[in-house]
């Protein structure tokens, strides 16, 4: 039942994200260039949502910097200043606050993370 509710929640979040989503801006390139995205995950110890978010990023070969805020008021305040949230995980991609695990899972379901893979090259010449 818990998985069913989570699936419904993720799917409804995906629908909302699809209606409001804006694609990440990428600069126009003349030749294929490997673009490295700056991905930051604010997390804490023994947080299953944090682990799941990091697993999604790893599945897509997206490198990320993890900032563990567990018990560190300074880092929690920094995270809140950047995201407006005090809960983890909080994901920031290229300086843009994406949201929590559910936002990342929605982006994953919509295929929006495919463009962030560190394996791919971008060809914007066409």
MOPAC internal coordinates of N, CA, C and O (Angstrom, degrees):
PM7 1SCF
backbone

  N    0.0000 0     0.00 0     0.00 0    0    0    0
  C    1.4450 1     0.00 0     0.00 0    1    0    0
  C    1.5325 1   110.39 1     0.00 0    2    1    0
  O    1.2310 1   121.13 1   140.89 1    3    2    1
  N    1.3475 1   115.45 1   -39.11 1    3    2    1
  C    1.4550 1   120.29 1   179.81 1    5    3    2
  C    1.5287 1   110.67 1   -62.28 1    6    5    3
  O    1.2310 1   120.29 1   137.16 1    7    6    5
  N    1.3466 1   117.05 1   -42.84 1    7    6    5
  C    1.4617 1   120.74 1   179.06 1    9    7    6
  C    1.5262 1   110.72 1   -65.38 1   10    9    7
  O    1.2310 1   120.31 1   142.11 1   11   10    9
  N    1.3434 1   117.00 1   -37.89 1   11   10    9
  C    1.4557 1   121.31 1   179.01 1   13   11   10
  C    1.5301 1   110.40 1   -62.13 1   14   13   11
  O    1.2310 1   120.39 1   134.28 1   15   14   13
  N    1.3215 1   116.87 1   -45.72 1   15   14   13
  C    1.4571 1   121.17 1  -179.60 1   17   15   14
  C    1.5218 1   109.68 1   -65.12 1   18   17   15
  O    1.2310 1   119.96 1   137.67 1   19   18   17
  N    1.3342 1   117.68 1   -42.33 1   19   18   17
  C    1.4587 1   121.43 1   178.44 1   21   19   18
  C    1.5215 1   110.26 1   -61.94 1   22   21   19
  O    1.2310 1   120.18 1   137.98 1   23   22   21
  N    1.3441 1   117.27 1   -42.02 1   23   22   21
  C    1.4618 1   121.30 1   179.37 1   25   23   22
  C    1.5254 1   110.21 1   -61.82 1   26   25   23
  O    1.2310 1   120.31 1   134.57 1   27   26   25
  N    1.3349 1   117.01 1   -45.43 1   27   26   25
  C    1.4645 1   120.66 1   178.74 1   29   27   26
  C    1.5196 1   110.39 1   -62.22 1   30   29   27
  O    1.2310 1   120.21 1   137.46 1   31   30   29
  N    1.3294 1   117.21 1   -42.54 1   31   30   29
  C    1.4517 1   121.58 1   179.84 1   33   31   30
  C    1.5215 1   111.07 1   -63.29 1   34   33   31
  O    1.2310 1   120.23 1   134.79 1   35   34   33
  N    1.3250 1   117.17 1   -45.21 1   35   34   33
  C    1.4649 1   120.98 1   179.38 1   37   35   34
  C    1.5168 1   110.30 1   -64.69 1   38   37   35
  O    1.2310 1   120.11 1   137.61 1   39   38   37
  N    1.3287 1   117.40 1   -42.39 1   39   38   37
  C    1.4634 1   120.49 1  -179.35 1   41   39   38
  C    1.5281 1   111.11 1   -65.41 1   42   41   39
  O    1.2310 1   119.91 1   138.15 1   43   42   41
  N    1.3245 1   117.78 1   -41.85 1   43   42   41
  C    1.4658 1   119.55 1   179.53 1   45   43   42
  C    1.5222 1   110.21 1   -67.46 1   46   45   43
  O    1.2310 1   120.29 1   143.73 1   47   46   45
  N    1.3223 1   117.05 1   -36.27 1   47   46   45
  C    1.4612 1   120.18 1   176.12 1   49   47   46
  C    1.5202 1   109.99 1   -65.40 1   50   49   47
  O    1.2310 1   120.47 1   142.59 1   51   50   49
  N    1.3402 1   116.70 1   -37.41 1   51   50   49
  C    1.4626 1   120.70 1   178.64 1   53   51   50
  C    1.5199 1   110.77 1   -63.99 1   54   53   51
  O    1.2310 1   120.16 1   139.31 1   55   54   53
  N    1.3146 1   117.31 1   -40.69 1   55   54   53
  C    1.4621 1   120.75 1   178.80 1   57   55   54
  C    1.5216 1   110.20 1   -64.27 1   58   57   55
  O    1.2310 1   120.48 1   135.10 1   59   58   57
  N    1.3331 1   116.68 1   -44.90 1   59   58   57
  C    1.4598 1   119.95 1   177.80 1   61   59   58
  C    1.5227 1   111.00 1   -63.09 1   62   61   59
  O    1.2310 1   120.75 1   138.20 1   63   62   61
  N    1.3140 1   116.18 1   -41.80 1   63   62   61
  C    1.4621 1   119.85 1   179.87 1   65   63   62
  C    1.5211 1   110.61 1   -64.68 1   66   65   63
  O    1.2310 1   120.21 1   143.69 1   67   66   65
  N    1.3358 1   117.20 1   -36.31 1   67   66   65
  C    1.4583 1   120.95 1  -179.12 1   69   67   66
  C    1.5212 1   111.07 1   -65.34 1   70   69   67
  O    1.2310 1   120.24 1   143.20 1   71   70   69
  N    1.3103 1   117.15 1   -36.80 1   71   70   69
  C    1.4535 1   119.52 1  -179.09 1   73   71   70
  C    1.5186 1   112.12 1   -76.14 1   74   73   71
  O    1.2310 1   120.37 1   153.57 1   75   74   73
  N    1.3116 1   116.90 1   -26.43 1   75   74   73
  C    1.4628 1   120.22 1  -176.99 1   77   75   74
  C    1.5230 1   113.14 1  -110.30 1   78   77   75
  O    1.2310 1   120.32 1   179.48 1   79   78   77
  N    1.3415 1   116.99 1    -0.52 1   79   78   77
  C    1.4677 1   119.79 1  -171.54 1   81   79   78
  C    1.5208 1   111.57 1   -71.70 1   82   81   79
  O    1.2310 1   121.77 1   -36.54 1   83   82   81
  N    1.3111 1   114.22 1   143.46 1   83   82   81
  C    1.4501 1   121.38 1   170.92 1   85   83   82
  C    1.5194 1   105.92 1  -121.88 1   86   85   83
  O    1.2310 1   120.73 1   -45.25 1   87   86   85
  N    1.3087 1   116.21 1   134.75 1   87   86   85
  C    1.4564 1   120.19 1   178.89 1   89   87   86
  C    1.5241 1   109.54 1   -67.37 1   90   89   87
  O    1.2310 1   121.18 1   -30.33 1   91   90   89
  N    1.3387 1   115.34 1   149.67 1   91   90   89
  C    1.4543 1   120.14 1   176.54 1   93   91   90
  C    1.5195 1   109.24 1   -65.96 1   94   93   91
  O    1.2310 1   120.69 1   -45.82 1   95   94   93
  N    1.3263 1   116.28 1   134.18 1   95   94   93
  C    1.4575 1   120.24 1   178.39 1   97   95   94
  C    1.5157 1   109.55 1   -72.47 1   98   97   95
  O    1.2310 1   120.82 1   -47.38 1   99   98   97
  N    1.3256 1   116.03 1   132.62 1   99   98   97
  C    1.4575 1   121.12 1   176.61 1  101   99   98
  C    1.5139 1   107.96 1  -126.80 1  102  101   99
  O    1.2310 1   120.05 1   -41.01 1  103  102  101
  N    1.3233 1   117.52 1   138.99 1  103  102  101
  C    1.4564 1   119.66 1  -179.01 1  105  103  102
  C    1.5315 1   111.27 1   -68.78 1  106  105  103
  O    1.2310 1   121.14 1   -29.07 1  107  106  105
  N    1.3289 1   115.43 1   150.93 1  107  106  105
  C    1.4590 1   120.93 1   178.00 1  109  107  106
  C    1.5199 1   108.89 1   -73.92 1  110  109  107
  O    1.2310 1   120.69 1   -48.83 1  111  110  109
  N    1.3356 1   116.29 1   131.17 1  111  110  109
  C    1.4590 1   122.19 1  -179.02 1  113  111  110
  C    1.5198 1   109.04 1  -121.95 1  114  113  111
  O    1.2310 1   120.11 1   -32.84 1  115  114  113
  N    1.3076 1   117.39 1   147.16 1  115  114  113
  C    1.4554 1   122.23 1   177.37 1  117  115  114
  C    1.5240 1   112.05 1   -87.77 1  118  117  115
  O    1.2310 1   119.98 1   153.02 1  119  118  117
  N    1.3153 1   117.63 1   -26.98 1  119  118  117
  C    1.4576 1   122.21 1  -178.73 1  121  119  118
  C    1.5262 1   108.16 1  -129.65 1  122  121  119
  O    1.2310 1   120.67 1   -21.11 1  123  122  121
  N    1.3440 1   116.33 1   158.89 1  123  122  121
  C    1.4638 1   117.89 1   177.78 1  125  123  122
  C    1.5277 1   110.74 1   -58.83 1  126  125  123
  O    1.2310 1   121.17 1   -51.92 1  127  126  125
  N    1.3150 1   115.36 1   128.08 1  127  126  125
  C    1.4527 1   121.45 1  -178.66 1  129  127  126
  C    1.5166 1   108.02 1  -133.82 1  130  129  127
  O    1.2310 1   121.21 1   -44.86 1  131  130  129
  N    1.3073 1   115.30 1   135.14 1  131  130  129
  C    1.4530 1   119.35 1   176.72 1  133  131  130
  C    1.5182 1   108.07 1   -81.47 1  134  133  131
  O    1.2310 1   120.74 1   -65.96 1  135  134  133
  N    1.3305 1   116.19 1   114.04 1  135  134  133
  C    1.4610 1   121.21 1  -179.29 1  137  135  134
  C    1.5128 1   108.78 1   -94.97 1  138  137  135
  O    1.2310 1   121.07 1   -54.93 1  139  138  137
  N    1.2950 1   115.55 1   125.07 1  139  138  137
  C    1.4542 1   120.81 1   177.27 1  141  139  138
  C    1.5196 1   107.90 1   -96.86 1  142  141  139
  O    1.2310 1   121.24 1   -54.74 1  143  142  141
  N    1.3032 1   115.23 1   125.26 1  143  142  141
  C    1.4520 1   121.03 1  -179.55 1  145  143  142
  C    1.5199 1   109.84 1   -94.69 1  146  145  143
  O    1.2310 1   121.32 1   -36.81 1  147  146  145
  N    1.3095 1   115.08 1   143.19 1  147  146  145
  C    1.4612 1   121.75 1   178.51 1  149  147  146
  C    1.5246 1   107.64 1   -91.51 1  150  149  147
  O    1.2310 1   120.51 1   -73.17 1  151  150  149
  N    1.3326 1   116.63 1   106.83 1  151  150  149
  C    1.4632 1   122.07 1  -177.38 1  153  151  150
  C    1.5304 1   108.49 1  -117.71 1  154  153  151
  O    1.2310 1   121.23 1   -53.10 1  155  154  153
  N    1.3275 1   115.24 1   126.90 1  155  154  153
  C    1.4613 1   121.60 1   179.42 1  157  155  154
  C    1.5229 1   108.25 1  -123.39 1  158  157  155
  O    1.2310 1   121.03 1   -47.55 1  159  158  157
  N    1.3389 1   115.64 1   132.45 1  159  158  157
  C    1.4580 1   121.52 1   176.61 1  161  159  158
  C    1.5211 1   108.17 1  -119.34 1  162  161  159
  O    1.2310 1   120.94 1   -65.32 1  163  162  161
  N    1.3265 1   115.81 1   114.68 1  163  162  161
  C    1.4615 1   120.55 1   172.07 1  165  163  162
  C    1.5260 1   106.70 1   -84.31 1  166  165  163
  O    1.2310 1   120.72 1   -51.83 1  167  166  165
  N    1.3308 1   116.22 1   128.17 1  167  166  165
  C    1.4598 1   120.25 1  -174.71 1  169  167  166
  C    1.5182 1   110.35 1  -143.62 1  170  169  167
  O    1.2310 1   121.36 1    -0.42 1  171  170  169
  N    1.3309 1   115.01 1   179.58 1  171  170  169
  C    1.4583 1   120.90 1   173.22 1  173  171  170
  C    1.5294 1   108.47 1  -145.29 1  174  173  171
  O    1.2310 1   121.20 1   -12.38 1  175  174  173
  N    1.3156 1   115.31 1   167.62 1  175  174  173
  C    1.4614 1   121.13 1  -178.79 1  177  175  174
  C    1.5275 1   110.90 1   -64.98 1  178  177  175
  O    1.2310 1   120.94 1   -34.29 1  179  178  177
  N    1.3086 1   115.81 1   145.71 1  179  178  177
  C    1.4611 1   124.18 1   174.41 1  181  179  178
  C    1.5214 1   113.09 1    53.63 1  182  181  179
  O    1.2310 1   120.43 1  -142.83 1  183  182  181
  N    1.3172 1   116.78 1    37.17 1  183  182  181
  C    1.4651 1   122.93 1   177.13 1  185  183  182
  C    1.5190 1   106.97 1  -105.11 1  186  185  183
  O    1.2310 1   120.46 1   -71.49 1  187  186  185
  N    1.3282 1   116.73 1   108.51 1  187  186  185
  C    1.4701 1   120.03 1  -176.50 1  189  187  186
  C    1.5280 1   111.52 1   -66.02 1  190  189  187
  O    1.2310 1   119.89 1   147.86 1  191  190  189
  N    1.3359 1   117.82 1   -32.14 1  191  190  189
  C    1.4663 1   120.05 1   177.42 1  193  191  190
  C    1.5285 1   110.14 1   -66.12 1  194  193  191
  O    1.2310 1   120.79 1   142.11 1  195  194  193
  N    1.3389 1   116.10 1   -37.89 1  195  194  193
  C    1.4668 1   120.67 1   177.91 1  197  195  194
  C    1.5200 1   110.25 1   -64.19 1  198  197  195
  O    1.2310 1   120.58 1   134.77 1  199  198  197
  N    1.3211 1   116.50 1   -45.23 1  199  198  197
  C    1.4622 1   121.49 1   178.97 1  201  199  198
  C    1.5190 1   110.33 1   -60.59 1  202  201  199
  O    1.2310 1   120.35 1   136.10 1  203  202  201
  N    1.3242 1   116.93 1   -43.90 1  203  202  201
  C    1.4712 1   120.71 1   179.92 1  205  203  202
  C    1.5263 1   111.13 1   -64.31 1  206  205  203
  O    1.2310 1   119.88 1   139.09 1  207  206  205
  N    1.3231 1   117.84 1   -40.91 1  207  206  205
  C    1.4688 1   121.37 1   178.47 1  209  207  206
  C    1.5247 1   110.28 1   -62.65 1  210  209  207
  O    1.2310 1   120.47 1   134.77 1  211  210  209
  N    1.3283 1   116.71 1   -45.23 1  211  210  209
  C    1.4677 1   120.61 1   179.81 1  213  211  210
  C    1.5250 1   110.51 1   -65.47 1  214  213  211
  O    1.2310 1   120.13 1   144.52 1  215  214  213
  N    1.3348 1   117.36 1   -35.48 1  215  214  213
  C    1.4631 1   120.88 1   177.80 1  217  215  214
  C    1.5257 1   111.16 1   -63.53 1  218  217  215
  O    1.2310 1   119.97 1   139.33 1  219  218  217
  N    1.3284 1   117.66 1   -40.67 1  219  218  217
  C    1.4722 1   120.85 1   177.43 1  221  219  218
  C    1.5234 1   110.15 1   -60.84 1  222  221  219
  O    1.2310 1   120.64 1   134.14 1  223  222  221
  N    1.3236 1   116.38 1   -45.86 1  223  222  221
  C    1.4658 1   119.91 1   179.82 1  225  223  222
  C    1.5236 1   111.13 1   -62.90 1  226  225  223
  O    1.2310 1   120.40 1   138.32 1  227  226  225
  N    1.3228 1   116.84 1   -41.68 1  227  226  225
  C    1.4668 1   120.81 1   178.95 1  229  227  226
  C    1.5201 1   111.45 1   -64.52 1  230  229  227
  O    1.2310 1   120.04 1   140.68 1  231  230  229
  N    1.3467 1   117.53 1   -39.32 1  231  230  229
  C    1.4676 1   121.30 1   178.73 1  233  231  230
  C    1.5244 1   111.46 1   -60.15 1  234  233  231
  O    1.2310 1   120.30 1   149.36 1  235  234  233
  N    1.3141 1   117.02 1   -30.64 1  235  234  233
  C    1.4621 1   122.11 1  -179.88 1  237  235  234
  C    1.5274 1   112.27 1   -95.53 1  238  237  235
  O    1.2310 1   120.33 1  -171.21 1  239  238  237
  N    1.3188 1   116.97 1     8.79 1  239  238  237
  C    1.4718 1   122.37 1  -178.33 1  241  239  238
  C    1.5248 1   111.86 1    54.74 1  242  241  239
  O    1.2310 1   121.02 1  -139.91 1  243  242  241
  N    1.3151 1   115.66 1    40.09 1  243  242  241
  C    1.4574 1   121.58 1   178.05 1  245  243  242
  C    1.5255 1   107.86 1   -98.31 1  246  245  243
  O    1.2310 1   121.10 1   -64.36 1  247  246  245
  N    1.3200 1   115.51 1   115.64 1  247  246  245
  C    1.4614 1   119.21 1   178.31 1  249  247  246
  C    1.5221 1   108.85 1   -73.01 1  250  249  247
  O    1.2310 1   120.73 1   -36.57 1  251  250  249
  N    1.3169 1   116.21 1   143.43 1  251  250  249
  C    1.4510 1   120.36 1  -179.21 1  253  251  250
  C    1.5155 1   109.84 1  -146.32 1  254  253  251
  O    1.2310 1   121.92 1   -23.15 1  255  254  253
  N    1.3216 1   113.92 1   156.85 1  255  254  253
  C    1.4566 1   121.17 1   174.54 1  257  255  254
  C    1.5227 1   106.59 1  -101.53 1  258  257  255
  O    1.2310 1   120.61 1   -54.25 1  259  258  257
  N    1.3159 1   116.45 1   125.75 1  259  258  257
  C    1.4551 1   120.82 1   178.04 1  261  259  258
  C    1.5174 1   109.39 1   -98.64 1  262  261  259
  O    1.2310 1   121.17 1   -49.92 1  263  262  261
  N    1.3278 1   115.36 1   130.08 1  263  262  261
  C    1.4591 1   121.08 1   175.30 1  265  263  262
  C    1.5219 1   106.61 1  -116.92 1  266  265  263
  O    1.2310 1   121.06 1   -70.73 1  267  266  265
  N    1.3388 1   115.58 1   109.27 1  267  266  265
  C    1.4511 1   121.38 1  -178.98 1  269  267  266
  C    1.5248 1   108.00 1   -85.41 1  270  269  267
  O    1.2310 1   120.81 1   -63.28 1  271  270  269
  N    1.3403 1   116.05 1   116.72 1  271  270  269
  C    1.4626 1   121.32 1  -176.24 1  273  271  270
  C    1.5223 1   112.77 1   -96.15 1  274  273  271
  O    1.2310 1   120.37 1  -176.47 1  275  274  273
  N    1.3248 1   116.90 1     3.53 1  275  274  273
  C    1.4689 1   122.02 1  -175.88 1  277  275  274
  C    1.5273 1   111.39 1   -51.09 1  278  277  275
  O    1.2310 1   120.47 1   -65.60 1  279  278  277
  N    1.3283 1   116.70 1   114.40 1  279  278  277
  C    1.4583 1   121.90 1   175.07 1  281  279  278
  C    1.5112 1   115.55 1    68.73 1  282  281  279
  O    1.2310 1   119.35 1  -167.43 1  283  282  281
  N    1.3240 1   118.85 1    12.57 1  283  282  281
  C    1.4589 1   121.84 1  -177.66 1  285  283  282
  C    1.5337 1   109.15 1  -114.84 1  286  285  283
  O    1.2310 1   120.60 1   -83.53 1  287  286  285
  N    1.3212 1   116.46 1    96.47 1  287  286  285
  C    1.4574 1   121.56 1  -175.81 1  289  287  286
  C    1.5236 1   111.85 1   -58.35 1  290  289  287
  O    1.2310 1   119.98 1   142.38 1  291  290  289
  N    1.3152 1   117.65 1   -37.62 1  291  290  289
  C    1.4650 1   121.24 1  -179.51 1  293  291  290
  C    1.5389 1   110.46 1   -61.90 1  294  293  291
  O    1.2310 1   120.44 1   135.23 1  295  294  293
  N    1.3445 1   116.76 1   -44.77 1  295  294  293
  C    1.4619 1   119.85 1   179.08 1  297  295  294
  C    1.5310 1   112.07 1   -70.27 1  298  297  295
  O    1.2310 1   120.62 1   144.46 1  299  298  297
  N    1.3260 1   116.42 1   -35.54 1  299  298  297
  C    1.4679 1   119.70 1   177.26 1  301  299  298
  C    1.5299 1   109.51 1   -64.65 1  302  301  299
  O    1.2310 1   120.26 1   137.49 1  303  302  301
  N    1.3259 1   117.11 1   -42.51 1  303  302  301
  C    1.4655 1   120.76 1   177.32 1  305  303  302
  C    1.5228 1   111.19 1   -63.66 1  306  305  303
  O    1.2310 1   120.37 1   139.95 1  307  306  305
  N    1.3427 1   116.89 1   -40.05 1  307  306  305
  C    1.4695 1   121.61 1   177.19 1  309  307  306
  C    1.5317 1   110.11 1   -61.20 1  310  309  307
  O    1.2310 1   120.76 1   134.29 1  311  310  309
  N    1.3251 1   116.16 1   -45.71 1  311  310  309
  C    1.4637 1   121.23 1   179.41 1  313  311  310
  C    1.5266 1   110.27 1   -61.37 1  314  313  311
  O    1.2310 1   120.52 1   135.78 1  315  314  313
  N    1.3243 1   116.61 1   -44.22 1  315  314  313
  C    1.4651 1   120.34 1  -179.61 1  317  315  314
  C    1.5285 1   111.10 1   -64.34 1  318  317  315
  O    1.2310 1   120.42 1   141.66 1  319  318  317
  N    1.3210 1   116.80 1   -38.34 1  319  318  317
  C    1.4597 1   120.14 1   179.44 1  321  319  318
  C    1.5332 1   110.77 1   -64.65 1  322  321  319
  O    1.2310 1   120.28 1   141.83 1  323  322  321
  N    1.3346 1   117.07 1   -38.17 1  323  322  321
  C    1.4639 1   121.15 1  -179.41 1  325  323  322
  C    1.5262 1   113.35 1   -78.11 1  326  325  323
  O    1.2310 1   120.43 1   146.28 1  327  326  325
  N    1.3309 1   116.79 1   -33.72 1  327  326  325
  C    1.4625 1   120.33 1  -170.69 1  329  327  326
  C    1.5243 1   114.66 1  -115.21 1  330  329  327
  O    1.2310 1   120.72 1   160.75 1  331  330  329
  N    1.3334 1   116.23 1   -19.25 1  331  330  329
  C    1.4537 1   119.17 1  -174.48 1  333  331  330
  C    1.5242 1   112.33 1    79.66 1  334  333  331
  O    1.2310 1   119.83 1  -173.69 1  335  334  333
  N    1.3178 1   117.93 1     6.31 1  335  334  333
  C    1.4732 1   123.03 1  -177.27 1  337  335  334
  C    1.5189 1   110.20 1  -125.01 1  338  337  335
  O    1.2310 1   121.65 1   -27.75 1  339  338  337
  N    1.3428 1   114.45 1   152.25 1  339  338  337
  C    1.4611 1   120.78 1   175.73 1  341  339  338
  C    1.5222 1   111.23 1  -115.30 1  342  341  339
  O    1.2310 1   120.42 1  -171.01 1  343  342  341
  N    1.3189 1   116.80 1     8.99 1  343  342  341
  C    1.4625 1   121.12 1   179.84 1  345  343  342
  C    1.5276 1   109.69 1  -103.75 1  346  345  343
  O    1.2310 1   120.91 1   -25.33 1  347  346  345
  N    1.3158 1   115.86 1   154.67 1  347  346  345
  C    1.4624 1   120.95 1   178.55 1  349  347  346
  C    1.5212 1   109.30 1  -116.24 1  350  349  347
  O    1.2310 1   120.05 1   -25.27 1  351  350  349
  N    1.3150 1   117.51 1   154.73 1  351  350  349
  C    1.4548 1   127.11 1    -1.99 1  353  351  350
  C    1.5259 1   111.35 1   -79.90 1  354  353  351
  O    1.2310 1   121.38 1   -23.33 1  355  354  353
  N    1.3030 1   114.96 1   156.67 1  355  354  353
  C    1.4586 1   122.78 1   169.65 1  357  355  354
  C    1.5191 1   105.98 1  -126.92 1  358  357  355
  O    1.2310 1   120.97 1   -50.29 1  359  358  357
  N    1.3268 1   115.75 1   129.71 1  359  358  357
  C    1.4666 1   121.20 1  -174.96 1  361  359  358
  C    1.5200 1   109.58 1  -114.36 1  362  361  359
  O    1.2310 1   121.12 1   -48.08 1  363  362  361
  N    1.3257 1   115.46 1   131.92 1  363  362  361
  C    1.4599 1   122.48 1   177.25 1  365  363  362
  C    1.5196 1   107.32 1  -123.25 1  366  365  363
  O    1.2310 1   120.75 1   -53.10 1  367  366  365
  N    1.3374 1   116.17 1   126.90 1  367  366  365
  C    1.4672 1   121.30 1   179.15 1  369  367  366
  C    1.5194 1   108.00 1  -122.26 1  370  369  367
  O    1.2310 1   121.13 1   -57.43 1  371  370  369
  N    1.3181 1   115.45 1   122.57 1  371  370  369
  C    1.4653 1   122.39 1  -179.18 1  373  371  370
  C    1.5309 1   111.64 1    50.35 1  374  373  371
  O    1.2310 1   120.87 1  -137.19 1  375  374  373
  N    1.3355 1   115.94 1    42.81 1  375  374  373
  C    1.4443 1   121.28 1   177.06 1  377  375  374
  C    1.5191 1   115.16 1    79.37 1  378  377  375
  O    1.2310 1   120.11 1   178.39 1  379  378  377
  N    1.3264 1   117.40 1    -1.61 1  379  378  377
  C    1.4651 1   121.68 1  -179.12 1  381  379  378
  C    1.5293 1   109.05 1  -104.85 1  382  381  379
  O    1.2310 1   120.57 1   -53.42 1  383  382  381
  N    1.3287 1   116.52 1   126.58 1  383  382  381
  C    1.4605 1   120.93 1   178.84 1  385  383  382
  C    1.5201 1   108.83 1   -70.82 1  386  385  383
  O    1.2310 1   120.53 1   -63.16 1  387  386  385
  N    1.3327 1   116.59 1   116.84 1  387  386  385
  C    1.4634 1   122.32 1  -179.79 1  389  387  386
  C    1.5226 1   110.07 1   -84.82 1  390  389  387
  O    1.2310 1   120.55 1   140.21 1  391  390  389
  N    1.3175 1   116.56 1   -39.79 1  391  390  389
  C    1.4572 1   121.02 1  -179.14 1  393  391  390
  C    1.5123 1   110.85 1   130.36 1  394  393  391
  O    1.2310 1   121.63 1    30.44 1  395  394  393
  N    1.3230 1   114.48 1  -149.56 1  395  394  393
  C    1.4544 1   121.12 1  -176.19 1  397  395  394
  C    1.5256 1   110.42 1   -99.41 1  398  397  395
  O    1.2310 1   120.95 1    16.07 1  399  398  397
  N    1.3281 1   115.80 1  -163.93 1  399  398  397
  C    1.4609 1   120.92 1   179.24 1  401  399  398
  C    1.5216 1   111.82 1   -56.56 1  402  401  399
  O    1.2310 1   120.01 1   135.68 1  403  402  401
  N    1.3238 1   117.59 1   -44.32 1  403  402  401
  C    1.4645 1   120.18 1  -176.50 1  405  403  402
  C    1.5205 1   111.77 1   -62.48 1  406  405  403
  O    1.2310 1   119.79 1   142.34 1  407  406  405
  N    1.3136 1   118.01 1   -37.66 1  407  406  405
  C    1.4646 1   121.46 1   177.15 1  409  407  406
  C    1.5243 1   110.61 1   -65.79 1  410  409  407
  O    1.2310 1   120.72 1   138.10 1  411  410  409
  N    1.3342 1   116.23 1   -41.90 1  411  410  409
  C    1.4615 1   120.48 1   178.51 1  413  411  410
  C    1.5234 1   110.64 1   -66.48 1  414  413  411
  O    1.2310 1   120.26 1   137.76 1  415  414  413
  N    1.3371 1   117.11 1   -42.24 1  415  414  413
  C    1.4628 1   120.92 1   178.40 1  417  415  414
  C    1.5253 1   110.75 1   -62.92 1  418  417  415
  O    1.2310 1   120.10 1   141.29 1  419  418  417
  N    1.3197 1   117.41 1   -38.71 1  419  418  417
  C    1.4652 1   121.19 1   177.52 1  421  419  418
  C    1.5222 1   110.47 1   -63.83 1  422  421  419
  O    1.2310 1   120.53 1   133.67 1  423  422  421
  N    1.3214 1   116.59 1   -46.33 1  423  422  421
  C    1.4640 1   120.51 1   177.99 1  425  423  422
  C    1.5263 1   110.26 1   -60.02 1  426  425  423
  O    1.2310 1   120.61 1   142.22 1  427  426  425
  N    1.3210 1   116.44 1   -37.78 1  427  426  425
  C    1.4621 1   121.10 1   178.29 1  429  427  426
  C    1.5262 1   110.50 1   -63.85 1  430  429  427
  O    1.2310 1   120.32 1   134.14 1  431  430  429
  N    1.3337 1   117.00 1   -45.86 1  431  430  429
  C    1.4601 1   121.20 1  -178.98 1  433  431  430
  C    1.5326 1   111.80 1   -64.72 1  434  433  431
  O    1.2310 1   120.36 1   149.70 1  435  434  433
  N    1.3321 1   116.92 1   -30.30 1  435  434  433
  C    1.4601 1   121.20 1  -179.82 1  437  435  434
  C    1.5294 1   112.60 1   -86.21 1  438  437  435
  O    1.2310 1   120.49 1   178.45 1  439  438  437
  N    1.3358 1   116.66 1    -1.55 1  439  438  437
  C    1.4585 1   120.90 1   179.01 1  441  439  438
  C    1.5169 1   113.90 1    79.87 1  442  441  439
  O    1.2310 1   119.95 1  -168.93 1  443  442  441
  N    1.3223 1   117.70 1    11.07 1  443  442  441
  C    1.4588 1   120.97 1  -177.08 1  445  443  442
  C    1.5207 1   113.56 1   -74.09 1  446  445  443
  O    1.2310 1   119.89 1   163.95 1  447  446  445
  N    1.3248 1   117.82 1   -16.05 1  447  446  445
  C    1.4691 1   120.22 1   179.67 1  449  447  446
  C    1.5263 1   111.96 1   -83.67 1  450  449  447
  O    1.2310 1   120.40 1   164.65 1  451  450  449
  N    1.3302 1   116.83 1   -15.35 1  451  450  449
  C    1.4609 1   120.09 1  -179.33 1  453  451  450
  C    1.5265 1   111.40 1   -57.99 1  454  453  451
  O    1.2310 1   119.85 1   145.76 1  455  454  453
  N    1.3227 1   117.89 1   -34.24 1  455  454  453
  C    1.4579 1   122.24 1  -179.67 1  457  455  454
  C    1.5219 1   113.00 1   -72.31 1  458  457  455
  O    1.2310 1   120.24 1   165.73 1  459  458  457
  N    1.3378 1   117.15 1   -14.27 1  459  458  457
  C    1.4577 1   120.63 1  -175.89 1  461  459  458
  C    1.5221 1   113.76 1   -95.47 1  462  461  459
  O    1.2310 1   120.31 1   172.46 1  463  462  461
  N    1.3122 1   117.02 1    -7.54 1  463  462  461
  C    1.4616 1   120.71 1  -175.52 1  465  463  462
  C    1.5187 1   110.86 1   -57.72 1  466  465  463
  O    1.2310 1   120.82 1   -45.92 1  467  466  465
  N    1.3103 1   116.04 1   134.08 1  467  466  465
  C    1.4610 1   121.40 1   178.16 1  469  467  466
  C    1.5233 1   112.07 1   -72.91 1  470  469  467
  O    1.2310 1   120.02 1   171.99 1  471  470  469
  N    1.3490 1   117.56 1    -8.01 1  471  470  469
  C    1.4579 1   121.85 1   179.15 1  473  471  470
  C    1.5194 1   112.76 1   -81.79 1  474  473  471
  O    1.2310 1   120.39 1   156.15 1  475  474  473
  N    1.3123 1   116.87 1   -23.85 1  475  474  473
  C    1.4546 1   120.56 1  -169.33 1  477  475  474
  C    1.5078 1   112.09 1   -92.23 1  478  477  475
  O    1.2310 1   121.63 1   -25.75 1  479  478  477
  N    1.3402 1   114.49 1   154.25 1  479  478  477
  C    1.4443 1   120.75 1   170.47 1  481  479  478
  C    1.5113 1   107.48 1  -109.46 1  482  481  479
  O    1.2310 1   121.09 1   -28.62 1  483  482  481
  N    1.3102 1   115.53 1   151.38 1  483  482  481
  C    1.4531 1   120.47 1  -178.95 1  485  483  482
  C    1.5185 1   108.79 1  -106.34 1  486  485  483
  O    1.2310 1   120.50 1   -46.49 1  487  486  485
  N    1.3150 1   116.66 1   133.51 1  487  486  485
  C    1.4563 1   121.73 1   176.79 1  489  487  486
  C    1.5115 1   107.66 1  -121.30 1  490  489  487
  O    1.2310 1   120.51 1   -73.31 1  491  490  489
  N    1.3146 1   116.63 1   106.69 1  491  490  489
  C    1.4649 1   122.19 1  -177.69 1  493  491  490
  C    1.5165 1   111.06 1  -109.01 1  494  493  491
  O    1.2310 1   119.29 1  -161.44 1  495  494  493
  N    1.3235 1   118.95 1    18.56 1  495  494  493
  C    1.4470 1   121.24 1  -177.01 1  497  495  494
  C    1.5175 1   112.59 1   -80.80 1  498  497  495
  O    1.2310 1   119.32 1   163.88 1  499  498  497
  N    1.3484 1   118.90 1   -16.12 1  499  498  497
  C    1.4618 1   119.44 1  -178.36 1  501  499  498
  C    1.4959 1   112.95 1   -90.23 1  502  501  499
  O    1.2310 1   120.10 1   180.00 1  503  502  501

